[in-house]
Amino acid sequence: MLLDPAEIARYLSCPDEGASLTPVSGGLRYDRCSRIFPFQKPNLLEILPAKPIAISTSEVPAGYENAYLQAYSRVWESRNDALPWGASETSSARTMRRRERHTEEVLRLLQDVPGDADGVFCDLSAGAGHTTFAAARRSRPVFHCDLSVTAVHYASAKATRLGLENMVILRSDYFRPPFLNSIQHLTCLDSLIRGPWHDIRLLANIRQALAPGGTAVVDFHNWWHNPLRRLGLLPENFGENRSYTKSEVQQLLKQAGIDEVVVGAFIQEADAQRLSARVLARLLPATRFMVRLTSPQRNVR
């Protein structure tokens, strides 16, 4: 049985004002302005802010603003069979194994924290859903969030096909996510790559979404993983996206108001189940920095 709208509403809030929502026929309503966020499918809710945010074009890669506005304003389609970037149907077996290792490490980091192991889970930038579908085996509910119409259509159809009734697919904007101190476990992967202006804002939103004592895992691409490309001595394969040194990661976290963190390393080329992983870990700089951050517990008087 799919999650009841009243249960879904417990964790969500108006993306503009952070106020609670009320279940109504066909969606959730913000009572103050009577705005209704509609269920496009039984497991798919569209919950966008009233308007897109203003992007600082001088501080993000060229073209990002256009891509963001196009994704935000895309007209809803009742049917969409397109495949999102990273879908298993278009990926090689080698690529999928790397993604599986990445997901396994992320979920391990979340599970290593004392607390509610089965608490509500959210991925703020879920894409094709590799992390959310893995998390659905151990959490209830699971929120798969993305601005892309293609990504949420794909996730909704796959969740239905697999009979995953604890998954809620949200078409949402991570600049104004529909969560306020309500998420126990959160991930945001392959998204902190647009530069400090973008990444600090996203980190602050992640901190705000977490419930007291909640935990998030995010990742940053490591500048030192391939410095010859970053210096222009080899062809660039990361476009205009940003990678960071460890000290730069720590500075971004500080600027976002995040203090309680653990910064680790992840080498995607190394399969932890093989002996060669230990050798690679000594020879290769980390592909990514894996950061686990924890929201402080509220003091109870």
C-alpha positions in Angstrom: 0.0 0.0 0.0 1.4 3.4 -1.0 2.2 5.9 1.7 -0.8 7.9 2.9 -0.7 11.6 1.9 -1.0 12.6 5.6 2.2 10.6 6.4 3.9 12.3 3.4 2.8 15.7 4.6 4.4 15.1 8.0 7.9 15.5 6.4 7.2 18.2 3.8 6.8 22.0 4.0 6.1 24.8 1.7 9.3 25.4 -0.3 8.9 29.2 -0.2 7.9 29.7 3.5 8.7 26.5 5.3 5.1 26.2 6.6 3.3 22.9 7.1 1.0 21.4 4.4 -2.4 19.8 4.6 -3.5 16.8 2.6 -6.4 17.5 0.1 -7.9 15.7 -2.8 -5.2 15.4 -5.4 -2.3 16.9 -3.5 -1.0 18.9 -0.5 -2.2 22.4 0.2 -0.5 25.4 1.9 -3.4 26.9 3.8 -2.1 30.4 4.0 -2.2 31.0 0.2 -4.4 28.0 -0.7 -1.7 26.9 -3.1 -2.0 23.2 -4.0 1.0 21.0 -4.8 -0.4 18.2 -7.0 0.2 14.5 -7.2 1.0 13.9 -10.8 1.0 10.2 -10.2 0.1 8.2 -7.0 3.8 8.2 -6.0 4.9 11.4 -7.6 4.3 14.9 -6.2 5.3 18.2 -7.8 6.4 20.6 -5.1 8.2 23.5 -6.7 8.7 27.0 -5.3 6.6 29.8 -6.8 9.5 30.9 -9.0 13.1 29.9 -9.7 15.9 31.6 -7.7 18.0 34.3 -9.3 21.3 32.7 -10.3 24.5 34.7 -9.9 25.8 34.3 -13.5 29.2 35.7 -12.6 29.8 33.0 -10.0 28.6 29.8 -11.7 29.7 28.0 -14.9 28.5 29.5 -18.2 25.2 27.8 -19.3 24.2 26.6 -15.8 21.6 29.4 -15.4 19.9 28.4 -18.7 20.0 24.7 -17.8 18.4 25.4 -14.4 15.7 27.7 -15.9 14.9 25.2 -18.6 14.5 22.4 -16.1 12.4 24.5 -13.8 10.0 25.7 -16.5 9.6 22.5 -18.4 6.0 21.7 -19.1 4.7 18.6 -17.3 4.2 15.6 -19.5 1.7 12.9 -18.7 4.1 10.4 -20.3 7.8 10.5 -20.7 9.8 7.4 -21.8 13.2 9.3 -22.0 16.0 8.0 -19.9 17.8 10.3 -17.4 21.6 10.7 -17.3 23.1 7.7 -15.5 20.2 5.3 -16.0 21.3 1.7 -15.8 19.8 1.0 -19.2 22.4 3.2 -20.9 25.4 2.4 -18.7 28.1 -0.2 -19.0 28.6 -3.0 -16.5 31.8 -1.4 -15.4 30.2 2.0 -14.8 27.3 0.4 -12.9 29.7 -1.4 -10.6 31.5 1.9 -9.8 28.1 3.5 -9.0 27.2 0.5 -6.8 30.4 0.9 -4.9 29.7 4.6 -4.5 26.2 3.9 -3.2 27.4 1.2 -0.8 30.0 3.5 0.7 27.4 6.3 1.1 24.9 4.1 2.8 27.6 2.6 5.0 28.6 6.0 6.2 24.9 6.8 7.1 24.5 3.5 8.9 27.6 4.0 11.0 26.0 6.8 12.9 24.1 5.9 16.1 20.4 6.7 15.9 17.3 5.7 13.9 18.8 3.4 11.3 15.4 3.1 9.6 14.5 6.8 9.7 13.1 8.8 6.8 15.6 9.1 3.9 16.0 11.7 1.2 18.2 12.3 -1.8 18.1 15.9 -2.8 19.6 15.3 -6.3 18.6 11.8 -7.0 18.8 11.6 -10.8 18.3 8.0 -12.0 17.9 7.0 -8.3 20.8 4.6 -7.7 21.0 5.7 -4.1 17.3 6.0 -3.4 16.4 2.6 -4.8 19.1 1.0 -2.6 17.9 3.0 0.4 14.3 1.8 -0.2 15.3 -1.6 1.1 16.0 -0.3 4.6 14.1 3.0 5.1 10.5 4.2 5.2 9.7 6.5 3.7 12.2 7.4 1.0 12.1 10.7 -0.9 13.6 10.8 -4.4 14.0 14.4 -5.3 15.0 16.0 -8.6 14.1 19.0 -10.7 14.3 17.0 -14.0 10.9 15.9 -15.4 12.7 13.0 -17.1 14.4 11.8 -13.8 11.2 11.8 -11.8 9.1 10.1 -14.5 11.8 7.4 -14.7 12.0 6.9 -10.9 8.2 6.9 -10.5 7.8 4.2 -13.2 10.6 2.1 -11.9 9.3 2.3 -8.3 5.9 1.2 -9.5 7.3 -1.6 -11.5 9.4 -2.9 -8.6 6.5 -2.6 -6.1 8.3 -0.1 -3.9 5.4 1.5 -2.1 7.6 3.3 0.4 9.1 5.6 -2.2 7.8 9.1 -2.8 9.1 10.9 -5.9 9.3 14.6 -5.7 9.8 17.1 -8.5 11.5 19.7 -6.4 14.2 22.4 -6.5 17.2 21.9 -4.1 17.7 25.6 -3.9 14.3 25.7 -2.0 13.7 22.1 -0.9 10.4 21.2 0.7 12.0 20.0 4.0 12.5 21.9 7.3 14.2 20.0 10.1 12.4 16.7 9.1 14.9 14.4 7.4 16.9 11.8 9.4 19.2 10.6 6.6 20.0 12.6 3.5 22.4 12.3 0.5 23.4 14.7 -2.2 25.9 13.3 -4.6 27.6 14.6 -7.8 26.0 18.0 -7.2 28.5 20.1 -5.2 30.4 20.8 -8.4 29.2 24.3 -9.6 31.5 26.5 -7.6 31.3 28.2 -4.2 28.2 30.4 -4.8 26.1 27.3 -5.7 27.7 24.8 -3.4 27.5 26.9 -0.2 23.8 27.5 -0.8 23.1 23.9 -1.4 25.1 22.9 1.8 23.1 25.4 3.8 19.8 23.9 2.5 21.0 20.4 3.4 21.7 21.5 7.0 18.3 23.1 7.2 16.5 20.0 5.9 18.0 17.7 8.6 16.1 16.8 11.7 17.9 17.3 15.0 20.5 14.6 15.2 20.0 13.8 11.5 22.9 12.8 9.2 23.8 13.7 5.6 26.5 12.4 3.3 27.7 14.6 0.4 30.7 14.3 -1.9 33.1 16.6 -3.6 35.4 15.8 -6.5 39.1 15.9 -5.4 41.2 18.4 -7.4 44.3 16.2 -6.7 42.8 13.1 -8.3 43.9 14.4 -11.7 45.8 17.7 -11.3 47.3 17.5 -14.9 43.8 17.9 -16.3 43.0 20.7 -13.9 46.2 22.5 -15.0 45.4 22.1 -18.6 48.3 19.7 -19.3 45.8 17.0 -20.3 42.4 17.3 -22.0 39.7 18.4 -19.5 36.9 15.8 -18.9 35.0 17.6 -16.2 33.7 20.5 -18.3 33.3 23.8 -16.3 32.5 21.9 -13.1 34.5 22.4 -10.0 36.7 20.0 -8.0 38.2 21.0 -4.7 41.2 20.4 -2.4 40.5 19.1 1.1 41.1 22.6 2.6 38.7 24.1 0.1 36.0 21.6 1.1 36.5 22.4 4.8 36.2 26.2 4.0 32.9 25.6 2.1 31.5 23.7 4.9 32.4 26.4 7.4 30.9 29.1 5.2 27.6 27.1 5.1 27.5 27.0 8.9 28.3 23.3 9.2 30.6 22.3 12.0 30.0 18.6 12.9 31.7 16.8 10.0 33.8 13.8 9.2 35.8 14.1 5.9 36.9 10.8 4.4 38.2 9.6 1.0 36.8 7.4 -1.6 38.6 5.9 -4.6 36.0 4.8 -7.2 38.5 2.8 -9.1 39.1 0.5 -6.1 36.8 -2.4 -5.3 37.0 -2.8 -1.5 36.3 -6.5 -1.9 39.7 -7.0 -3.7 43.2 -7.0 -2.3 44.2 -4.5 -5.0 42.1 -1.8 -3.3 44.6 -1.4 -0.5 47.4 -0.9 -3.1 45.4 1.6 -5.1 44.5 3.5 -1.9 48.2 4.1 -1.3 49.1 5.0 -4.8 46.1 7.1 -6.0 44.7 10.3 -4.6 41.0 10.0 -3.6 38.5 10.4 -6.4 36.1 12.1 -4.1 36.0 13.5 -0.6 33.1 11.9 1.3 31.7 14.2 3.9 29.3 13.1 6.7 27.7 15.9 8.5 25.4 15.7 11.6 22.7 18.2 12.7 23.0 19.1 16.4 20.5 17.6 18.8 18.1 20.1 20.3 18.5 20.7 24.0 15.5 19.4 25.9 14.5 21.4 29.1 
